[in-house]
Amino acid sequence: MPIHEKEFSTPPPHPPVGTPQNSPSALPWYSIAPGTKPITHTYIEEVCTLRGGLEDISLGKSWGMGAYAYREPGMEHGPYRATKDGCLQFVKVVPVKK
């Protein structure tokens, strides 16, 4: 996904629930749909919840605004479900040098 740089701007309205991730109206947003299995990836991930909240289905725990996570490559996490208010997060991914 290309990066669209904007400094100190108002976020665009979020697309309606169910909008396909590859739909032009989903940019710059995309949805992390509820999954059925834990997630792993090959990069470092930092996540901060800005609005709403997220429930970890496996752990049965929820986190709200201000929650922060740092995940090393290969760390299992999730699956997740957004709270009834939805969930807006800032996600930073850092490639791992080999």
Backbone torsions as a table, in degrees:
resi	resn	phi	psi	omega
1	MET	NA	125.0	179.7
2	PRO	-67.6	152.8	179.7
3	ILE	-90.6	131.0	176.2
4	HIS	-107.4	106.2	-175.5
5	GLU	-85.1	132.0	175.1
6	LYS	-146.7	136.4	179.6
7	GLU	-104.6	124.7	175.9
8	PHE	49.6	61.9	179.9
9	SER	-116.2	162.4	175.7
10	THR	-81.3	130.0	-178.7
11	PRO	-64.6	144.6	177.2
12	PRO	-68.7	160.2	179.0
13	PRO	-62.5	144.7	179.7
14	HIS	-71.9	140.6	177.9
15	PRO	-67.6	157.6	179.5
16	PRO	-59.3	150.0	176.4
17	VAL	-56.0	135.9	179.7
18	GLY	95.0	-5.1	177.5
19	THR	-64.8	128.3	179.7
20	PRO	-59.1	142.9	-177.1
21	GLN	-58.2	-34.2	-177.7
22	ASN	-89.7	6.8	178.9
23	SER	-73.2	138.8	177.8
24	PRO	-55.6	-31.3	-179.3
25	SER	-74.4	-9.1	179.2
26	ALA	-84.7	-15.3	-179.0
27	LEU	-77.3	140.1	-0.4
28	PRO	-87.9	13.1	-178.9
29	TRP	-89.0	158.4	164.3
30	TYR	-152.9	154.9	-172.8
31	SER	-100.1	138.5	170.0
32	ILE	-99.8	100.0	-176.5
33	ALA	-72.4	153.7	176.2
34	PRO	-55.7	132.8	-178.4
35	GLY	-105.7	176.7	-179.9
36	THR	-115.2	-3.8	179.4
37	LYS	-145.4	162.1	178.3
38	PRO	-61.7	157.2	-177.5
39	ILE	-107.1	141.8	168.1
40	THR	-137.7	156.9	176.2
41	HIS	-151.4	173.0	-172.2
42	THR	-99.9	10.8	-177.9
43	TYR	-125.9	165.1	172.3
44	ILE	-78.8	139.1	-179.4
45	GLU	-129.5	130.3	172.4
46	GLU	-118.5	135.5	-175.6
47	VAL	-133.7	134.3	173.4
48	CYS	-130.3	128.0	-179.7
49	THR	-83.0	123.0	-177.8
50	LEU	-96.8	-33.4	-179.2
51	ARG	-149.9	151.1	176.7
52	GLY	71.7	-147.6	-178.1
53	GLY	-163.8	172.2	-176.0
54	LEU	-139.1	137.6	177.3
55	GLU	-109.5	129.1	172.7
56	ASP	-84.6	111.6	-174.8
57	ILE	-65.1	-39.0	-179.7
58	SER	-65.2	-42.1	-176.6
59	LEU	-87.0	-19.6	-176.3
60	GLY	68.3	29.1	179.5
61	LYS	-120.6	152.1	178.5
62	SER	-123.3	150.7	176.6
63	TRP	-130.9	145.3	-178.0
64	GLY	-119.1	-159.8	-176.7
65	MET	-52.8	133.1	179.4
66	GLY	92.2	-10.1	-179.9
67	ALA	-65.8	141.8	-177.5
68	TYR	-129.9	139.4	175.9
69	ALA	-134.2	141.9	174.2
70	TYR	-125.0	123.1	-175.7
71	ARG	-125.1	126.6	175.2
72	GLU	-76.7	157.4	175.7
73	PRO	-55.5	137.6	177.7
74	GLY	86.0	-7.8	179.6
75	MET	-70.3	126.2	176.3
76	GLU	-76.3	138.4	175.6
77	HIS	-154.7	155.9	-178.7
78	GLY	81.2	-169.5	2.9
79	PRO	-70.4	162.7	-174.3
80	TYR	-121.3	161.7	173.3
81	ARG	-142.6	133.1	177.1
82	ALA	-71.0	149.7	175.2
83	THR	-69.2	174.5	-177.1
84	LYS	-62.4	-21.6	178.2
85	ASP	-87.6	1.6	-177.3
86	GLY	83.4	-170.8	-177.7
87	CYS	-154.1	122.5	175.4
88	LEU	-115.5	121.8	-177.3
89	GLN	-128.3	149.0	167.6
90	PHE	-95.7	123.2	-177.7
91	VAL	-120.6	125.8	176.9
92	LYS	-113.8	127.6	176.8
93	VAL	-116.4	137.7	-177.6
94	VAL	-124.9	118.5	178.0
95	PRO	-62.9	148.6	178.0
96	VAL	-97.0	126.9	179.1
97	LYS	-76.6	136.3	-178.8
98	LYS	-105.3	NA	NA
